[in-house]
Amino acid sequence: MIHFYGYFRSSCAYRCRIAFNLKGVAHDFTSVHLRRNGGEQHAPDFKAINPQGLVPSITDGDFQLNQSMAIVEWLDETHPEPPFLPDTPNERAKVRAFAQMIACDIHPLQNLRVLLYLKNELGQDDAAKDAWLQRWLGDGLQACDAYIAREGTESTFCFGDTPGLAEICLVPQVFSAHRFGVDLSNMPNVTRVYDACQALPAFADAAPSKQPDAE
Ligand SMILES: N[C@@H](CCC(=O)N[C@@H](CS)C(=O)NCC(=O)O)C(=O)O
């Protein structure tokens, strides 16, 4: 049985939850509370699983895997239906590029350890932290919106009529944007796709508020 280590509010864990649900893959779950006890992600027992001290991670027997994008790809390769990527190399590359806009260029700037560094080591207050989040999440999602407009034709989801890797990354990032008060009113494509995904149980059931460790 696959064992999944996550946290309800973690957007990277949220990516994996959507992927598990889309594939219909059963798994056990351990919550790693990112704020309790000084951050359970820093505990030696957990760092033996994920040396970075970050969620998510999975184990499957002796197999251990960190990094949400690697976990999502591994699920796609081990459970090919429904596929997370389109049929042709060019289409696949475009979806991967979109996913990396979020996973590589937006999410890392909102991470807890970065926000704590701004506050504790650089002495920034909440207003400065909010300005940071507005800037990097806002600009990043604005670029995602323009990318969908350019590449997405008239489809229901980002790049077609079925959800996959693009939506697995987009939906948790929009959740974070809501959480941090980022204005999405000028991002019609992002909000349209987010709303379409919410109508699907695989996405709705993966929401942070529905998780056993939700607060
Ligand atoms: N690139 C990694 C990022 C993982 C990551 O940053 N996880 C966050 C939660 S979304 C975390 O564990 N943060 C804990 C901390 O910053 O101390 C992935 O995609 O898995």
The ligand as an ORCA input file, in Angstrom:
! r2SCAN-3c Opt
* xyz 0 1
  N       9.304     21.297     -4.818
  C       8.740     20.643     -3.675
  C       8.304     21.701     -2.685
  C       7.775     21.087     -1.397
  C       7.392     22.172     -0.432
  O       7.896     23.279     -0.493
  N       6.474     21.835      0.486
  C       6.016     22.814      1.457
  C       4.514     22.740      1.621
  S       3.694     23.137      0.110
  C       6.650     22.521      2.802
  O       6.788     21.381      3.189
  N       7.049     23.576      3.517
  C       7.619     23.432      4.820
  C       8.554     24.537      5.174
  O       8.719     25.472      4.399
  O       9.143     24.414      6.255
  C       7.580     19.737     -4.107
  O       6.993     20.023     -5.156
  O       7.287     18.754     -3.425
*
